[in-house]
Amino acid sequence: MAVVLLLGFSSGIPLALTGTTLQAWMKTENVDLTTIGLFSLVGLPYALKFLWAPFMDRYTPPFLGRRQGWIVIAQLLLVASIATMGFFNPAQTPWIVAALAMLVAFFSASQDIVVDAYRTDLLERDEVGPGASLYVTGYRIAMLVSGAVALILADHLPWRVVYLIMAGTMAIGLLAAFFAPSPRVVVKPPTSLMNAFVHPLLEFFRRKGAWEIVLFVIFYKIDVVVTTALMTPFIMDMGFSKTDIGAVTKGFGLVATIVGTLVGGALMVRLGIKRSLWAFGIFQGVSGMSFWLLAKLGHHYPMMVTAIAAENFCSGMGNAAYSAFMMSLCDKRFTATQFALLTSLMAVTRVVGSTPSGWLAERLGWEMYFIFATLLMIPSLLILTRYNKWANLADQESPATT
């Protein structure tokens, strides 16, 4: 569990360093907004990581085994690329910084591939829920470090030093990878690269209910995506200041998410995956109605805090069940490829949910918008009624929780 938490931390560090933190650095160097916007393309490797995941399933490094070996390689490359970024100025050498940011994103996505595979291979059936919640917790803490903490440091230190410090935080993940236990069951990797590409897809889509599972993965969090897609403009419309938004949504909201994730992971030990998906899916959907109530009350600070706390807490529980469910889907021969494919589907959820959100809010108004967002929990719950028909899932629940 400690290893999973620390590897979650090392997975979360690079994201902000190529996103919001890098944008802040570029803004302080007076880089134009068009260039800053174009830098969002450096995040493409996160959406495309399933393309090279089979390579990491097929080949085994000559040290530490198939999973820990790749983790260490990815982390060392991240240390080098993050540190190197600090030695270039985004205003003077934007294309060099862009290339380095793309490398950081590529190595970060590669680390995600193999860390996801490792924890799926490592955790026993009754450890999946707590393990998933601790991984998400470590990831969230890391995003706070490479986001908020890095920005605070940048007010007092040169950006070069800030990026060197952030590169140094990767030592936490390196130590965890070196001392991590090996999975108890040793699985033979695919015999060829072609098999590593083709067999994971064939194995998954030949299962009974495979396409229903795909739809469920896409729709399970869409109510949360729509609810939170316009959170900042909504709260500003209610008359709250940017300080309120920063303190409550970014600070207090993050704490609520971490607590919800840990509570969700603990409850999953008793509830099992199926009942957790039901309970947490309903909670995260209904919690969106707290914003409907805020829209009715207007500038009401206690209600704003309550709404943020409820949505983040319930969404955190949903994240724990969602992550554990996707881990349960993976064949241990192809864990890296199948998990990478499933997490890529999450990008589909963000696009489907976020793209029309502004259009909907303008036409429905805030109150009806949040009612609509809450109702979006229904499709995934309807699909979930098919859970016991899905191959390789019902048999993974313990007798006490089915």
N, C-alpha and C positions, 0 to 999 in steps of 0.2 A: 504493500500500500504506500509506503514511504517513497519507494522508487517511482511508482506511477505518479504521485504528487509532484516530485522533482522533475520528472520528464515532461509533465504538463507545463511546468514553469518554463523549461527550456524551449518548449514548442511555442509558447506565447510571446517570448521576448522579441523575435524579429518582426512581428506583424506591424506594430506601430512605427518601427524604425524605417519602414518603407512606405508608411501611410501618414498618419496625422502628425507624428513628430517630425518627419521629413518635410511635410508641408509647412510646419511652423518655422523650421530652419530656413526654408526657401523664402518664406514671407519676410523674415528678418533681414534677409540678404536682398530684398526688393526684387525678387524674381516675379515676372508678370504672371497674372492669373491664368492665361492661356497655357503657359508652360507648366504651371502647377497642376492644372487640370489634366494635361497630357501624361503627367507622371502617374496617374492612376492606372495606366496600362501596365505598370510594373507588377501589378498584382495578378496578371494572367496565369502565372504558373500554379497558383492555388486552384484555379478552375480546371486546369489541364493536367493535373498531376497523375491522373489515371493512365496517361499515355506512356510514362516511363516506370510506373509502379511494377509492371511485369518483370522488368530488368532486375529489380531489387528482390523479387520473389525467386527469380531463377538463379542468380549468382550469389555465392557466399564469400565474403572477405576472408583472407587468410588468418584473421585473428578475431577472437571474441564471438564467433558464430555468425549465423545468417542475420540475426536481428541487431544484437548489440554492436556488431562490427560496422554495419551500415549507419547506425546511430552515431557512433564516434566519428566516422568519416564526415557525415553531414555536419556535425557540430564543429569539428575543426575547420571545415571550409566556411562555416558561418562566422566563427571567430575572426578568421582572416579577412573575409569580405566586409563585415561590419566595421572592423578596425580601419581597413583601407578607405572606406567611405569618408571617415572623419578627416582624411588628409587632402580632400578636394573640396573646393568651394562650388556650390550649385549655381551661383551666379556667373562665375568665371569659366567653369568647365561643366556645363549642364549635362552634356552627353556622356561624359565619363561617369558622373554621379548617377545618371539614369542606367548606364550599363552595370554599374556596381549594385545599384538597388535591384535590378533585375536578377543579378546573381544571388543576392541575399534572399529574394523571394523564391528563386529556384531551389536553393539549398534548404530554405525553410520548409517549402512544400515537400521536399525529399525527406527531411527529418520527420514531418508529420506522417508521411506514408509509412515509414518503418516503425515509428513510435506507436502508431495505431495498430500496426500488425503485431508488434511485440506485446502490448498489453492484452490484445485479444488472445494471443497464444498463451500468455502467462497466467491469466486469471482463471480460477476455477469457477464452476457454475454459481456457487453462492457468494463469490467475490465480485461478480460483474457489476452489480449495482453500486456498492461502495467504491469500487475502482473507477467506474465512470465518473462518479461525482467528484472524487479527489482529483482526477485528471482535469476536469473542467475548472475546479477551484484553483489548481496550480496555474492553469492557462490564464484565468482572469486576474490573478495576482500579478502575473508577469506583464499583462497588458497595462496594469496600473503602474508598474515600475518603468517600463519602456515608453509609457505615455506621460502620465502626470508627473512622476518623479523626474524623468528626463527633462521635461519642460522647466521644472523648478530649478534643476541643476544648471540649465542653459542660461538662467538669469544671472548666474554667478560664475560660470566657467565657460571657456571657449567650446564651441560645438565639437571640435576635434577631441577634446578631453571627454565630453559627454559620450560620444560614440565609442571611445576606447573603454570607458567604464561599462557601457552596455555590452560591449564584446566580452568584457571580463565576467559579466554575470552568467555567461554560458558555461563557466567552469562548474556551476551547480549541476547542470545536466551531464557534463562530462564525467564528473565523479559518480553520479547516479548510474550512468551507463557502464562504467568500469566495474562497479561493485554490484550490479544488478544480478539477481538470480536468473539462471537459464530456465526456459519453459520445461516443465516436467516431461512432457511428451515431445519427443523429437520427430518432426515430420520431414519426410524426404521432399526436397524441392522439385519443381518441374524438371523434366529431363532435357528440355530444349527451350529456347527463347520463344519459338512458335507456340509450344504448349503453354508457356507462361502467359501468352497473350490470349489464346483461343479458349483453353480449357476453363479458366475462371468464368468466362461469359457463358459457355455452354453449360457448365455445372449449375450456374445460378438460374438461367432462363429455362432450363429443363425441369426445374422444381415446380411442383403444384402450387399455383397461386403466385408465381413470380411477378407477373405484371400488376397484380393487386398490391404486392409488397412495394413495388416501385411507386405506384400512386400514393400509397400510404406514406412513404418516406417523403414524397414531395409535399403532401398536404398537411402533415401532422403539425407543423409549426407555422402554417400560412396565416392563421388568425393572429399570432404574435407578431409576425412580420408586418401585417397590415396595421395592427394597432399601434406599433411603435415607429412606422415609416415616417410619420410627420410629427413626431413627438415634440421636437424643438419649436417649430412654428406654432403648434397648437398651444403649448404652454406660454409662449410669448403672446399669443392672441388673448390668453386669459389674464394678461397684465403682469406676468411675472418677469423679473429682471434676469439678465444673463448670469448674474451671481447666483440667483436662486436655481437656475438651470444647472450650473456647474456644481454647486454644493449638493443639491438633492439628487439630480438624475445621475451625475457622474460619480459622486462620492457615496451617498447613502444608498443609491440604487445598486451600485456594485456590491456593497456589503449585503444587501437583501438578496441579490442573485447568488452570492457565495453561500449564504446561510440556507437558501432554498435548495441549492444543489446538494449540499451535505445532508440536509434533512431528507431529500428525495432518495439519495443513495442509501441512507440508513433504513428508510421505510421499505425499500425494495427487497431487503433481506427477508422480510416477512411477507410482503405482498406478491413478490415475483414480478416478472416482466409484464405479463399480460394485464394483470389488475392495476399495475402502476401506470401503464399507458392509458388505461381507461380513467383512473382517478386523476392523474396529473393533467391529462388532456382536457378534462372537464374544468379543472381548476384554472389552468392557464387561459382557457377560453373565457370563462365567466369573469375572471379578474379584469378583463378589458372593460367591463361595465363600470368599473370605478372611474374610468375616464369619461364615460357618459354622464355620470353623476357630477364630475368636476365641470363638464361643459354646461350643465344646468345651473350649477352654483356660481360659476365664473371665478373671480379672484378670491379663492378660499384656500389659504395656505395649509391648514391641517388636512383638507381633502386632497390637496396636491401631493403632500407627503404620503398620505395613506394610499393614494392611487399608485404612485411610483413604487412604494414598498410592496403592495399586493401584486402588481404585475411582475416585478422583478423576482419576488419570492416564488410565485407560482411558475413563472417561466423557467426559473432555475430547477425546480422539481421536474418540469417537463424535459429539460435538457438532460438530466440524469437518466431518465427512462429512455429517451430517444437515443442517447449514445449507447446505453446497454443493449437496446434492441438491435442496433446496427452491428454491434459486436457479435451478437448471437446469430446473425445471418451468415457470418463468414466461415467458409470451409478453410481449415487451418493449413491446407496445402497452398492456398492462394490468398491468404489474409491481406497482404499488401495491396494486391490488385482489386479485390472485391471491396475492401473498405474505402480505398481511394475512389472507386466508382460511386459508392453510396454517398460519400461526402460531397462529391461533385454534384450529385442531384440536389443537395442543399442549396447550391448556387441557383438552381432552377427556381426553388422556392422564393429566394430573395428577389429574383427578376419578376416572377409572376405576381408576387405580392406587392412589391414596391412601385413598379412602373405605373400602374393606373391609380395609385393612391391619391395623388394631387387632384386628378380629374374627378375622382369620386367625392373627395372632401368638398370641392367647389360646388358640386351639384347636390349633394345630400345635406351639407351642413355638418358641423362637428357631432351633434347628438346622434343623428341617423348614421353617420359614418362609423361611430364606435358600436352601435347596435349591429350594423352590417358586419363589422370585423368580428364581433363575438359569434355571430351565426356561422362564420366560416369554419368553426370547429366541427360542425356537423358532418361534412364530407369525410373527414378522416375517421370519425367515430363510426360512421356507417361502414366504412371499409374495415375497421377493426373488428366488426362482428364476424368477419371471415377468418379471424386469427387461427382458430382450431383446425381450419382446413389447409393452412399453409404448411408445406412440408418442412421438416427439420426445425420446427419451432416449438410445437406443443410438447414434444418429447424432451425439450430442454428445461421445462419448468419442473421444479422439485415437487414431489407428491403433496407436500404441505401447502403448496401455493397454487395449484391448478384448480 
